């Protein structure tokens, strides 16, 4: 059972400094910096445990995000100092950074907020992908590096790096792009672009059909890791399509990491609900 009624999804107002804690309230208030499958699974597990109050924070980049159980807040904090103020004002006792591996700014803000507040922080980061013997992978250090390498790899591109970075490829006028996105892209985009509006996860048969139907000859993706988006890599390997992978950006080195939801639950002292 959730720690509070489901209709109370907005974050509570901060408690006044002189107001004592209600002993009936959960002993732990966990703030999950979310937006990933792992963040939703962690929130669902904690929301079913009466010992925990869970709030998930979403960046708000998707118009209609899939909301996890528990309390939800949407939007930025105003930098590390704003995050630290929210943590203190809402009696947060633990923070789990379960943002996307490429949301590096938020991860550094979380690390700084930990230094300002002393509230323990864990980074829940799924491991990156590992190439197999039949994979034809090329690595890029950034989206700009990927755009520079792309013309030598193919001309019909399945671009799965997210709609926010499409402007990086806008100068490639001779390359045809297929982009799959939950929301339509905005801003500068490549001139030869087809957008497929869809929400995952996508299975292996879906990815096989997509590569064949659009005659894709190169796949571009970020090293997001995890099983949810891995079928496209399997489909590319089967079809002999080369893959251009953008490496993960730098992350704070002073934050403990967990590779799975189970490990994060262990850090929190919780167990998975049936």
ZAMARGU-4260 file (C-alpha; in steps of 0.2 Angstrom, whole numbers, plus 5000, padded with zeros to 4 digits):
<rodrens>
0) 5000/5000/5000 | 5006/5017/4996 | 5012/5029/5010 | 4998/5041/5005 | 4983/5042/4994
5) 4987/5040/4975 | 4978/5057/4971 | 4991/5066/4982 | 5004/5066/4968 | 5011/5083/4970
10) 5025/5086/4982 | 5020/5092/4999 | 5024/5110/5006 | 5039/5111/5016 | 5037/5108/5035
15) 5040/5124/5046 | 5056/5123/5055 | 5047/5123/5072 | 5034/5109/5067 | 5039/5092/5075
20) 5039/5077/5064 | 5023/5066/5065 | 5029/5049/5072 | 5016/5041/5061 | 5025/5047/5045
25) 5037/5036/5036 | 5055/5036/5043 | 5063/5038/5026 | 5059/5051/5013 | 5068/5046/4997
30) 5070/5058/4982 | 5072/5049/4966 | 5079/5059/4952 | 5070/5050/4938 | 5066/5048/4920
35) 5072/5030/4917 | 5064/5012/4918 | 5075/5009/4934 | 5068/5025/4942 | 5050/5019/4939
40) 5053/5002/4946 | 5062/5009/4961 | 5048/5021/4965 | 5035/5007/4963 | 5044/4996/4975
45) 5046/5010/4988 | 5028/5016/4986 | 5022/4999/4992 | 5033/5000/5008 | 5025/5010/5022
50) 5042/5013/5029 | 5046/5024/5015 | 5039/5040/5007 | 5045/5042/4989 | 5045/5057/4978
55) 5051/5056/4960 | 5057/5071/4951 | 5055/5072/4932 | 5064/5085/4921 | 5048/5088/4911
60) 5055/5086/4893 | 5042/5074/4888 | 5024/5081/4886 | 5015/5066/4893 | 5028/5056/4904
65) 5024/5039/4911 | 5021/5044/4930 | 5028/5032/4943 | 5019/5028/4959 | 5021/5039/4974
70) 5023/5058/4974 | 5029/5066/4958 | 5036/5084/4954 | 5040/5090/4937 | 5052/5103/4932
75) 5070/5109/4937 | 5076/5114/4954 | 5086/5129/4949 | 5103/5121/4950 | 5112/5113/4964
80) 5108/5126/4977 | 5089/5124/4972 | 5090/5105/4974 | 5099/5107/4991 | 5085/5119/4997
85) 5071/5107/4991 | 5080/5092/5000 | 5081/5101/5016 | 5064/5109/5015 | 5055/5093/5012
90) 5065/5082/5025 | 5073/5071/5012 | 5083/5058/5020 | 5091/5049/5005 | 5093/5054/4986
95) 5094/5042/4972 | 5101/5049/4955 | 5092/5037/4943 | 5092/5049/4928 | 5097/5044/4911
100) 5116/5041/4909 | 5118/5056/4898 | 5109/5068/4910 | 5126/5073/4917 | 5121/5091/4922
105) 5108/5084/4934 | 5121/5071/4941 | 5133/5085/4945 | 5120/5095/4953 | 5115/5080/4964
110) 5133/5078/4969 | 5135/5096/4974 | 5118/5096/4983 | 5125/5081/4993 | 5140/5091/4998
115) 5128/5106/5003 | 5116/5096/5013 | 5125/5080/5019 | 5110/5069/5013 | 5117/5053/5007
120) 5116/5051/4988 | 5117/5035/4977 | 5119/5035/4958 | 5108/5021/4950 | 5117/5018/4933
125) 5114/5003/4923 | 5130/4996/4914 | 5134/5001/4897 | 5133/4990/4882 | 5147/4978/4877
130) 5150/4973/4859 | 5150/4955/4854 | 5161/4947/4841 | 5149/4950/4827 | 5145/4968/4831
135) 5152/4982/4820 | 5153/4997/4832 | 5162/5013/4830 | 5163/5025/4845 | 5161/5044/4846
140) 5165/5055/4861 | 5150/5067/4858 | 5136/5070/4846 | 5146/5082/4837 | 5160/5069/4835
145) 5146/5057/4829 | 5140/5069/4816 | 5158/5071/4809 | 5160/5052/4808 | 5143/5048/4800
150) 5146/5052/4782 | 5159/5039/4781 | 5148/5026/4788 | 5131/5027/4779 | 5118/5037/4770
155) 5102/5031/4777 | 5103/5033/4796 | 5092/5027/4810 | 5096/5041/4823 | 5091/5036/4841
160) 5101/5049/4851 | 5085/5059/4856 | 5076/5074/4849 | 5085/5087/4859 | 5102/5084/4850
165) 5095/5084/4832 | 5102/5101/4828 | 5120/5093/4829 | 5116/5084/4813 | 5107/5098/4804
170) 5122/5102/4793 | 5122/5084/4785 | 5112/5089/4770 | 5116/5073/4760 | 5111/5061/4773
175) 5093/5054/4776 | 5088/5052/4794 | 5074/5042/4802 | 5071/5048/4820 | 5059/5039/4833
180) 5053/5050/4846 | 5039/5052/4859 | 5036/5070/4855 | 5039/5080/4838 | 5057/5088/4837
185) 5059/5106/4837 | 5072/5118/4832 | 5085/5115/4818 | 5084/5097/4811 | 5092/5088/4796
190) 5084/5093/4780 | 5081/5075/4775 | 5071/5069/4790 | 5057/5057/4793 | 5050/5057/4811
195) 5041/5042/4818 | 5031/5046/4834 | 5031/5031/4845 | 5034/5026/4863 | 5044/5011/4868
200) 5049/4998/4873 | 5051/4990/4855 | 5054/4972/4853 | 5066/4963/4841 | 5054/4960/4828
205) 5049/4978/4827 | 5067/4983/4825 | 5070/4971/4812 | 5055/4977/4802 | 5060/4995/4804
210) 5078/4993/4798 | 5072/4983/4783 | 5057/4994/4778 | 5068/5010/4778 | 5083/5002/4771
215) 5094/5008/4785 | 5113/5006/4783 | 5119/5014/4799 | 5112/5015/4817 | 5117/5029/4828
220) 5113/5028/4847 | 5120/5033/4864 | 5127/5020/4876 | 5112/5020/4887 | 5114/5002/4892
225) 5100/4991/4898 | 5089/4978/4890 | 5074/4989/4886 | 5083/4998/4870 | 5095/4984/4866
230) 5084/4975/4853 | 5089/4988/4840 | 5108/4983/4842 | 5103/4964/4840 | 5093/4969/4824
235) 5108/4979/4817 | 5120/4965/4821 | 5109/4952/4812 | 5107/4964/4797 | 5125/4968/4796
240) 5121/4986/4799 | 5136/4996/4807 | 5132/5005/4824 | 5139/5022/4829 | 5139/5024/4848
245) 5141/5040/4858 | 5151/5036/4873 | 5144/5042/4890 | 5149/5059/4897 | 5159/5061/4912
250) 5150/5059/4929 | 5154/5064/4947 | 5168/5052/4954 | 5164/5054/4972 | 5146/5047/4972
255) 5143/5028/4976 | 5135/5019/4962 | 5123/5004/4960 | 5121/4995/4944 | 5103/4989/4947
260) 5087/4992/4956 | 5091/4977/4968 | 5107/4985/4973 | 5099/5002/4976 | 5086/4994/4987
265) 5100/4986/4997 | 5108/5003/4999 | 5091/5009/5005 | 5088/4995/5017 | 5073/4990/5007
270) 5067/4974/4999 | 5058/4971/4983 | 5039/4969/4985 | 5030/4954/4977
</rodrens>
